[in-house]
Amino acid sequence: MEDESGPRVDLVGGSRFLSASRTVTTASNTAALADTFTTRVFAERQDDGAELNRLVIAVEYSPTPYPYVYPTTTAFNPNDIPKEPASIVYLDTTLTRQQRQSVAFQFTANTRTTSGREKWVFTAYDADNKKKERSFTLVLRNSDSLRVAAYHRYTILLPAPTTPYSRSSLALLPGLALPPNALRGRPENQELIDLAYLPLADGERALAAPNDAQLMRTNALFNASNWLKRRHTSLRGTDWDSARFANATTTEAFQNAFNDGQILPSGTRTEALRARGIGRVLAFKTDEGSARYGLIFIQSFLTAPTPAIKMQVRITK
């Protein structure tokens, strides 16, 4: 029987809100989509209990958040996948005023793009440090993972940084987009980020590495005092079209695209992005410490409810 002490916590279900575990399988020959889910967590103090104090939302990715290089010469054994689970705290906030009596918080996040599980845990603490939590588990199975051994591919929507909850910063290898509230004051999360959405004048948009001078100047999240350890992603332009992007499936192809690519005025950010014609395919190399090559295809731009970049990513595992 559940302990009655501590705050009450519930996940609100319904057609718009996820509150239970689920499994998703991608279709063959389809890039994993970094889908989004929304849930609403409700917490309140017990009638005779202490006031609420904190709300924490965290996720654990297992067996690892990263894509696995499946063997091509031997039979695949699921037990061979390294068990390196990783946890990310998406929200850890102190509750104030009326929130100390009850709080309802609506939360949206991207699902993983690599095969595996993600367990989301929603925890409320009271002033006596008693806690209650609710959780659900999401499972993704990429049906083409065994066939596509050299690279990881996915489609993701990167929105403009308009709110503390805009998922505008991207960790390229796992395909995770994180919002400012998961990054501010959290060096362990900041170290994951390779690229961020950079708004330009006249409604144009670009992609920038965390060490880009313009990004650091215009987005307070990335200034020197807030972001202590930065990944150094290098970006280059290409004259590739969508067909050539679709046919690039090897590490050598990704490396050649970068080495032969157009050196941009700033190697840490793109020019204004295009969603039509030549210039939609970008080549990149991630931080030297764990350098991986890859390609980005700018698929389209969204304008409502907020500006966003829809793009396809291919990156060597």
N, C-alpha and C positions, 0 to 999 in steps of 0.2 A: 504493500500500500504506500502511496506517495506521501512523503513528509508534508504536513500541512503548514509548517512554518515557512517564513519567507514570502516574497511577493508572488502574485499570480502572473502567469505568462501564457499567452495563447497566440497561435497563428490563425489569422482570419482567412478562411477558404472562400472559394467562389470562382466564377468564370474568369475574373481578372487576376486573381491572386492564387499563387501556388502555396500549398500548405502541407503537401504530402510527397513522398518519394516517387520518382518516376525513372523510366529507362528510355533512352532515345538511341536509335540505330540509323546511321547515315546510309543513304543509298549507294550502291556500287558506282564508281566513277564520279562521285560527287564530293567536292571539297566540304569538309566539316564547316557548318555555319556556327559562328559564335552567337548563338541565340541569346535572347534575354528572357529573364523571368522577373516577375514582381510579386512580392509578398508583403503582407502587413502584419506587424507584430504589435500586440497589445499587452501592456503590463500595468498592474495596479497593486497598491499596497493592500495587505490584509487589514481587515477591520480593526484588529487590535495589534497590528504589526508596525514595524518601523517604516518611515517614509522611504520611497525609492531613492536610489543614489546614482546608479550607472546602468547604461544599456550597452551591451557589447554584441557585435555581429562578427562572426569569424567562420572561416571555411578551412577544411583540410582536404587537400588533393592527394589521392592515393591510387596506385602504388607510388606514383610520381606525377608532378604536373607537366612533365616534359614528354615529347614523343619518343617512342622506343624504336631502335634500329632492329628490325626483325631479321633473323638469320635467313640467308638465301640458299645455303648449302646443306643445312640440317633441318630436321623437323622442329617446329616451334613448340616450346613448352612454356605455358603461362608462368610457371614457377621460376623461370629464368629472368623475368623482368625484375630489375633492381627495385627493392623496396626502399624508396626514399621519399616518404610523404612530406609534404610541405604545407604549413599553415599560413594563412594571411588574415590579419585582422582588418576588416573593412570599416568598422565603426567602433569607437570606444568613446562614449560621450557621457559627461556628467549631467545629470538631470537637475533642473532648477524650477522654482516657483510651482505652478500647478502640475508640472510634469512629475513632481515628487509624490503626487497622489495617484496619478494615472497618466499614461502616455500611449499614443498610437503612432507608429512610425511606418511609413511606406518606403519600401526598399526595392531597388532594381539593380540587377547585376547581370553580367555575361556568364553563360555556361562555359565550361571548358571545351576546347577544340581537340584535345587529345583523348584517346581511349582511356577510360578509368572512372573513378568515383570522386565525387565531391560531397562532403558532408557539411551542411550549413547548420550552424548552431547559434541560436538567439538566446542570450542570457540577460536577465535582469537581476541586479543586486539591490539590497536595501541598505539602510544606514548602519545596520548591525552586521553587514557583510554576508548576510544570508542570501542565497541565490536560488533561482529557478530557471530552467531552460527548456526550450523546445527545439526540435531539429528535424531535418529531412535530408535524404540522400538522393543525388542525381547521378545517373550512370549514363555514360556515352560509349557507344560501340561503333567505331569506324569500320565499316565492312570491307574497306579497301586497304586497311593498314598492312596486311600481309603482302599485298602486291606492290604497294608504293613504299619501297624500302629506303630510298635515298633522301627523301625530303618530306617535310610536313606541309600541308596546304590547308587553308581555311579562308572563309569570307567573314569580314568583320565590319561593323559600323562604328565609326569613331566620331562622336559628336563634338561640337564646339565647346570650349570651356566656359560655359555660361553660369553654372551653379557649382556648389561644393560637391554635388553628386554626379556631375557630368563625367562619363567614362572616356576621358580625352587623352589618356597616356597609355601606351601600348608596350607590353613585353612581347617581343616578336616570336621567340621560340615557343613558348607555351600558348601564345595566342590569347593572352589575358589583357583586357582593358580595365584600368583602375581609375577611380575618381580621386579628386584632391583629398577627401576626408580619409582615404586609405593610405595616403602618401605623406601628408603633412606631419612632420615629427616622427616619421617611421623610416629610418635609414634602410632597414632590412627590406622594405617594399620598394623604396626608391632605387635600390640597386638592381631591380628587375627591369626597369623601364629603358627602352631603346629609342622610342620616338614619341612625339606629342603633336597634337593638333595646334597649328600656329595660325591664328587669324591675321589676314593682311588687309590693307586698305581696300575700299570699294567692294567689300564683301568677298574678296578673293581668299583663298586658304592655301596653306602649305603644311609640310611635315618637317619637324625639326628634332635634332638630337638634344638630350638634356643639357649638353655643354654648349649649345648654340647661343651666341651673344644676344641676338634679338629676342629669342625665347626668354632668356634670363632677364632681359630688360623689361619686357612687356607683360610677363606672367609672374606675379609675385611668388607663386608656388616654387618656381625654379631659381629664385635669386640665391645669392651666395650663402646667406645665413640660413636658408630653409633647406637647401639640398647639398649635402656634404660630400657625397661620393657619386660621381656621374659616370654613366656609361658613354663611350665615345663612338657613336654610330656614324659611319661614312656613307654618304649618298651620292649617286651619280645618275645622270639622265641617259636615256637610250632613244633610238629611233625605231624601237620594236613596235609591232602592231599586236592586236589581241591574239592572232593565230600563232605568232612566234612565241608569245608568252605561254600559250596553251601547250606548245610542243616542247618547252624547256622542262626537262625532267631529271637532269643529272647535276651533280655537284660541279662538274666541269663547265656545263652550260651557264650555271649561276656565276661561277668565277670569271668566265670569259665575258659575260655581260657587264660585270663590274669593271674588269680590267680594261675593256674596250669602250667603256661608257664615257659620256660627256662629263668632263670635270666642271662642276657648277661653281658660280662665283663664291659661294660659301659651301664647303664640303659638308657642313653640319646641318644644312637645311635645303629644301627644294626651292625652285622658283614657284610662282603661282601654279597650282595644279590644274590639269586639264582632264575633262571627262569625255572629250571627243578628239578624234584624229591622232596624229603622231605626238608622242610625248606623254602618253598615258602609262607607260611602263618605266618604272624606276628600278635601279639596281642598288643594293646596299651590302655593306659588310659590317657586322656587329663588332663590339668592343674587342680589341686585340687579345685580351685575356682569355676569351673563349670565342674567337672569331668564327662566324658562320656567314655564308653568302646566301643571298636570296633576291627575290624580285617582288615588286608590288605593282599590281595592275589597278589603276583608278577606274572603278566600274561606273560610279555615278555620284552625283551630289544630291543630297536631300536638303530641303529648305524648311520643312515643317515637321514636327512642332519646333524643332531647332535645327540650325545648319549642321550637316554631318557629311562625312566622307564614307562612302561604301567602297571597300577595296578588297581585292583578293591578294593573299600573301602566299609565297612559296619560300621555304627556308630549309637549308640542309639540316638534317638531324644531327 
